[in-house]
Amino acid sequence: MALATGPYFVRLAESGPVAAGFWRLFLALPFLLLFARGSGEAVWAVPRAVKWIVALAGAAFALDLASWHIGIEMTRLGNATLFGNSGSLVLLVWGFVIGRRLPRGGEWLAIIFALTGAAILLGGSLEISTQSLVGDLFCLIAGMFYAVYLLILQRARATLGSWSLLVWVCLAGAPIMLGIALLNGEPVWPPMTLSGWTPLVALFVTSQIIGQGLLVFSLRHFPPLIIGLALLTQPAMAALIGWSAFGEVLSVLDILGMILLGTALAVARSRQGR
């Protein structure tokens, strides 16, 4: 639920969307360091090879957030959240490439559901405006970058603790997001008012501290399928927020597309677990 509120606060932010992502990572750093020290993790005693791996992962995460935040500004919140989670499907397809095999049984069903659901949602966005369709595509690209981020981190997870990992990802990703925001000509520093800083503070607390923190904690207790199904509550929550805050209405066909794509993501996560 905390992760699902992220797009809402990105919309409210008086900085640019990519700049909001920079503040999400930068403001979270002191708290992540405290959590890492409290857990007895050696944050700075990291082998150089691992540092390079995590730096590369941080770059992928920064590109994921930058692309996703740009998409959030252009499309419906439900679409943005669902397509932003599409990395699971990318990992499923990558497994076929690495294993040099074709999909089997339920895997074919996941792919068909994903393509059908995505086509329905993209078609619905195109009916709204070309900008909404472009926003969906930005969120799909974000999902691909997130899959790259997870693939790169597989080696680092064996060496670093959960909080230390997030610290290094933020250290690597924040400067890249700041650079992208400046290149885009976005306002980085929000107005020194309560309304200027509240969305950014709420964003880093809900998305980076509570959302990512609880997600990282849960990884050791539940298989990927359970976590994947729990994360699929995000699009429904985001769609509800989009409807109540911005008047974004989903048609019956849009809801069907979400169900199909959500089912495909659940199957993809279950295959990762095996």
Buried (B, 14 or more C-beta within 10 A) or exposed (E): EBBBBBBBBBBBBBBBBBBBBBBBBBBBBEBBBEBBBEEEBEBEEBEEEBBEBBBBBBBBBBBBBBBBBBBBBBBBBBBBBBBBBBBBBBBBBBBBEEEEEEBEEEBEEBBEBBBBBBEBBBEBBEEBEEEBBBBBBBBBBBBBBBBBBBBBBEBBBEBBBBBBBBBBBBBBBBBBBBBBBBEBEBEBEBEEEEEBBBBBBBBBBBBBBBBBBEBBEEEEEEEBBBBBBEBBBBBBBBBBBBBEEEEBEBEEEBBBBBBBBBBBBBBBBBBBEE
